[in-house]
């Protein structure tokens, strides 16, 4: 879900080429869910192998990571750890919503409502422990760093960005800003032409750069106040105040200063806002280790995709050749600019 702050946060459209040479920490769960939702047949059926195992996540990770490498981008994937206890209710709600969407998907397919079926199928996407392990295995075979966060992946990515280990974090959720990430890239893993479920046509999705300090100055608030705005709107830990959107929340926080001062007139709030605020201000941190992009393992990649999951050998082989060419180009540009070697 994340926090809906789009109405007040300014984003700059950029190209993938503008990120060439940059190290980007990618929110793995957020990205894999996007692949599970989008890589499907017209009726919503996910990509599967001969044993009926879902492979949409592997296809998305393989081809999108290859695309990022071809653009000269250094991706590193950050995986969620244990969620804060306050998120338990939201996790349960999402599970129930996915089950309802799954039932609607089956009904729509049986009735021949293809557009409705695909839309419901996208909302029914499940990320299993097996998929997570498969994703890590494929990324490691590609030589791409994977980082295990102690809690929320976005918080870990923000820590890496603040430390300068990466230039920015990539996620679809604005929570990255609440965790004090200086730069956030949106649409990094879903950029390109996408079919619109409403019109049936296509729309172009482009990467966007959101800079925290620039937005805070433009809004005239502090990060703590931005967190309070988010809490009023609703986060993964609370539903927010009914009838209060981002613009109204911003006005209220700027007028009153914080939720403590606002509560007498707008409350009492039925969520522990101090505890929620603390999740964003003081998330668990891990000792950072240097990121290392290693040489890919073509045999392992072939075994995972082709032997285990029935991917087309010719297409995978052509992609591996593109991967080698991309890595050679990265190595060459890295040497010329006297940066740390890619490997």
Secondary structure, DSSP 8 states (H G I E B T S, - for coil): -----TTT---EE--GGGGTT-EEEEEHHHHHHHHHHHSB-TTS-B-B-TT--B-HHHHHHHHHHHHHHHTT-EEEEEE-----GGGHHHHHHHHHHHHHHHHHHHHHHHTT-HHHHHHHHHHT----HHHHHHHHHHHHHTT--EEE-SS-HHHHHHHHHHHTSSSEEE-SSTHHHHTT-SEEEESTTT-EEEE-TTTSSEEEE--EEEEHHHHHHHHT--HHHHHHHHHHH-BTTB---TT--HHHHHHHHHHHSSHHHHHHHH---SS-HHHHHHHHHS---------------HHHHHIIIIIIT---HHHHHHHHHHHHHHHHHHHHHHHHTT-----
